[in-house]
Amino acid sequence: MENEIYDVIIIGGGAAGTASAALLSKWGLKVLLIEKSDHLGGRASTLSLPNGFRIDTGVHGIPYYDLGALKKIENELEIDLDLVDYTPLLAFYDAEEEINVEVFDFSNEGFKEVDRIWGHGGKFIELLNFLRNSTDDDADKLDNISVKDYFGKYSQYHQFQQLLRAINGMITITPELGSAGEFVRSFSKLFSSKRPITYPRTGGIQSLSELMGSICETYGGTILTSTPVQEILVKNGKVVGIKTKKSEKDGRILQQEIKADSILVTIPLQNLFEIISKEHFSASFIQKIHSLKDKQSCAQGIGVAFKEELLDDFPWNPKCWGAIVFQPGKRPRYLSVPSALVEGLAPPGQHYMFYGVVATPEEIKDKKATKERLKVLINELNNLFPRLKKLKGWHFSGSSEMVLGTAKRVGMTGAFKPRNVSEDVEGLFFAGDTAEGNGPGLECTYDSALKCSRKLLKWLQTQKGDIP
Ligand SMILES: Cc1cc2nc3c(=O)[nH]c(=O)nc-3n(C[C@H](O)[C@H](O)[C@H](O)COP(=O)(O)OP(=O)(O)OC[C@H]3O[C@@H](n4cnc5c(N)ncnc54)[C@H](O)[C@@H]3O)c2cc1C
C-alpha cells in the first residue's frame, strides 16, 4: 500500500463512509476505505449476541426512504435494496387512564382520536397539518427557535407538551435543545412519505453498510478494518495522505503511511483534531468545531429479552414502530419491540424490547440521578407487564448520547453544519451526519455522502487528467 497513490482515502466505515466508497468506486476512482473497528456500520451497526439476539446499536429505522437520499444512492449504484416497510403504526397509551389509541399510516384519522383525548380543542391536529404542509422555506425560518418555544404556542396543556415531547423524542432531541426548523424539515417529509420507515429485510441495519462495502470492492476499491487513522498528512496546504497506527497481536505497533490526492473524513467532526493538526485551519473553523463538543441529546433506558407470550400482555399492538407511554407527572416513555417488526432479530419464541426516556446531557452526567431513573424505569416496566419477571431472559440498562449534529441550530446539536469541502485544506472533504443535510440522522448522513461524493469527483476531475 505504501507504494500506491489513491484518488481518495475515506476515513470511517459508517453509513456515510461506506456509501461514499461505493459511489466513488463505481464512478471509477481508486478508493481506500479505512475503519478503526473490526466491522463496517459505525453508529448504524448490529450486534450479534452469542444467545441468538441481534441488536441494533443505534439506528432502528430508515426515515422516509421514498423521498430520501438512500433511494438516490440506490439508483446511482443501480442496485435494488431489499427493505421492508414498517407499518407506520404509533401507539399512544395513557397508563393512568388505561386509554390506548393506535395511529396507522400517520393519518389524520388516527391522530384525530389522539387530539380528541389529549390535544385540547384541535391544537394537535393544527400542529400536524402545519407539519404536513410545511415547505423547506417555512423550516428555514425556524432554525433559530427551539421546538419548545415555537410549538409551545399551540397549547400549554401538559398533555399536549407530552405529545410534542413524544414526537420529538423519536428523533431523541429534547424540545429545549432541538431546532424547530429541523423538526419541521424532518416531520413534514415523514408525514408525507409513502414509505416513512423502512428497514433491511435481513441482516439488521449493519447489512446496509456491509452491502455498500462489498459494492466498493466489486468496483476495485479496498477496505481496511481494525485500522485507526492516526494522522491526516498535509503538505503546503494540501492533503497528501494518512498515517495509520495498528497494534499487532504480538504487541508490535505497526505504522503505515498511505498516499492519496484527497481525503474524505466521516468521523464525528468534534473528533477531527485528533487526526489532523489545528494549525492547518482558520480560527473561526477551529472555534466552530470546538462548539460541537457538547453531547446534545441522550436517551436512557433498558433493553429486556422475554418469552414471546408476553406480547399478549401489551395493551397496544406490540408490532408498532413505537409506543408512547404517558404517565401522570412524568415525561412520556418510549417503547419499541424491534424484534416483533423484523424477523431474525431474536431466536424463535423470544423477543426484546426497549423502554426508555429522553434525557438532557446534564441529567445523564448526574450518576446518582441516573441510577434512580433507571430503577424507576425497571419498576415501571414491571408494573406495566406483571408477568415480565417470570418471562424475562436477560436485561441491560444504559444511556446513549446521540444524534450529534442532526439539528441545525438551537441547543447546538450542531450549531453549524460544516460544508462538504474544507475551506482551509485543499483536497479535504467532510461527510456524515454532522456535515450538510437535514432530518433524522441516517437521512442526513446519506444526503451528505451523496452530495460530498459528487463534489469530490468534480474536484478530482479538475485536478487530474485521468479521472473518468
Ligand atoms: C442510539 C442511536 C439511535 C439512532 N437512531 C436512529 C434512527 O432510528 N434513525 C436514523 O436515521 N438515525 C438514527 N441515529 C443516527 C445515525 O446512527 C447516524 O446519523 C449515522 O449512523 C451516522 O453515520 P456516519 O457515517 O455519519 O457516522 P458513524 O456511524 O459514526 O461513522 C464513523 C465511523 O468512523 C470510524 N472512526 C472514527 N475514528 C476513526 C479513525 N481515527 N480511524 C478510522 N475510523 C474511525 C468509527 O468507528 C465509525 O465507524 C441513531 C444514533 C444513535 C447513536
The ligand as a MOL file (V3000), in Angstrom:
LIG
                    3D

  0  0  0     0  0            999 V3000
M  V30 BEGIN CTAB
M  V30 COUNTS 53 58 0 0 0
M  V30 BEGIN ATOM
M  V30 1 C -28.6270 5.2840 19.7790 0
M  V30 2 C -28.8100 5.8880 18.3950 0
M  V30 3 C -30.0170 5.7180 17.7190 0
M  V30 4 C -30.1850 6.2420 16.4380 0
M  V30 5 N -31.3690 6.0010 15.7830 0
M  V30 6 C -31.5200 6.4410 14.5200 0
M  V30 7 C -32.6860 6.0850 13.7590 0
M  V30 8 O -33.5450 5.3160 14.2090 0
M  V30 9 N -32.8030 6.5790 12.5000 0
M  V30 10 C -31.8330 7.3700 11.9470 0
M  V30 11 O -31.9810 7.7870 10.8120 0
M  V30 12 N -30.7000 7.7070 12.6370 0
M  V30 13 C -30.5190 7.2560 13.8960 0
M  V30 14 N -29.3650 7.5420 14.5750 0
M  V30 15 C -28.3260 8.3830 13.9290 0
M  V30 16 C -27.4620 7.5480 12.9740 0
M  V30 17 O -26.9670 6.4200 13.6490 0
M  V30 18 C -26.2900 8.3750 12.4750 0
M  V30 19 O -26.7900 9.5650 11.9050 0
M  V30 20 C -25.4700 7.6780 11.3780 0
M  V30 21 O -25.2990 6.3020 11.6470 0
M  V30 22 C -24.1200 8.3930 11.2810 0
M  V30 23 O -23.3080 7.7720 10.3030 0
M  V30 24 P -21.8770 8.3780 9.9710 0
M  V30 25 O -21.3000 7.5200 8.9070 0
M  V30 26 O -22.0020 9.8360 9.7240 0
M  V30 27 O -21.0240 8.2790 11.3130 0
M  V30 28 P -20.5460 6.9830 12.1310 0
M  V30 29 O -21.5340 5.8990 12.0300 0
M  V30 30 O -20.1740 7.4870 13.4910 0
M  V30 31 O -19.2430 6.5110 11.3360 0
M  V30 32 C -17.9570 6.9940 11.6000 0
M  V30 33 C -17.0130 5.8110 11.5710 0
M  V30 34 O -15.6850 6.2980 11.7250 0
M  V30 35 C -14.9490 5.3730 12.4740 0
M  V30 36 N -13.7770 6.0870 13.0020 0
M  V30 37 C -13.7390 7.0200 13.9690 0
M  V30 38 N -12.4760 7.4500 14.1650 0
M  V30 39 C -11.7060 6.7820 13.2810 0
M  V30 40 C -10.3110 6.7890 12.9820 0
M  V30 41 N -9.4440 7.5830 13.6410 0
M  V30 42 N -9.8560 5.9800 12.0010 0
M  V30 43 C -10.6950 5.1620 11.3150 0
M  V30 44 N -12.0300 5.1180 11.5610 0
M  V30 45 C -12.5200 5.9200 12.5270 0
M  V30 46 C -15.9360 4.9140 13.5350 0
M  V30 47 O -15.5420 3.6660 14.1010 0
M  V30 48 C -17.2190 4.8090 12.7050 0
M  V30 49 O -17.4040 3.5220 12.1590 0
M  V30 50 C -29.1560 7.0000 15.8400 0
M  V30 51 C -27.9270 7.1780 16.5200 0
M  V30 52 C -27.7410 6.6200 17.7760 0
M  V30 53 C -26.3940 6.7680 18.4670 0
M  V30 END ATOM
M  V30 BEGIN BOND
M  V30 1 1 1 2
M  V30 2 1 2 3
M  V30 3 2 2 52
M  V30 4 2 3 4
M  V30 5 1 4 5
M  V30 6 1 4 50
M  V30 7 2 5 6
M  V30 8 1 6 7
M  V30 9 1 6 13
M  V30 10 2 7 8
M  V30 11 1 7 9
M  V30 12 1 9 10
M  V30 13 2 10 11
M  V30 14 1 10 12
M  V30 15 2 12 13
M  V30 16 1 13 14
M  V30 17 1 14 15
M  V30 18 1 14 50
M  V30 19 1 15 16
M  V30 20 1 16 17
M  V30 21 1 16 18
M  V30 22 1 18 19
M  V30 23 1 18 20
M  V30 24 1 20 21
M  V30 25 1 20 22
M  V30 26 1 22 23
M  V30 27 1 23 24
M  V30 28 2 24 25
M  V30 29 1 24 26
M  V30 30 1 24 27
M  V30 31 1 27 28
M  V30 32 2 28 29
M  V30 33 1 28 30
M  V30 34 1 28 31
M  V30 35 1 31 32
M  V30 36 1 32 33
M  V30 37 1 33 34
M  V30 38 1 33 48
M  V30 39 1 34 35
M  V30 40 1 35 36
M  V30 41 1 35 46
M  V30 42 1 36 37
M  V30 43 1 36 45
M  V30 44 2 37 38
M  V30 45 1 38 39
M  V30 46 1 39 40
M  V30 47 2 39 45
M  V30 48 1 40 41
M  V30 49 2 40 42
M  V30 50 1 42 43
M  V30 51 2 43 44
M  V30 52 1 44 45
M  V30 53 1 46 47
M  V30 54 1 46 48
M  V30 55 1 48 49
M  V30 56 2 50 51
M  V30 57 1 51 52
M  V30 58 1 52 53
M  V30 END BOND
M  V30 END CTAB
M  END
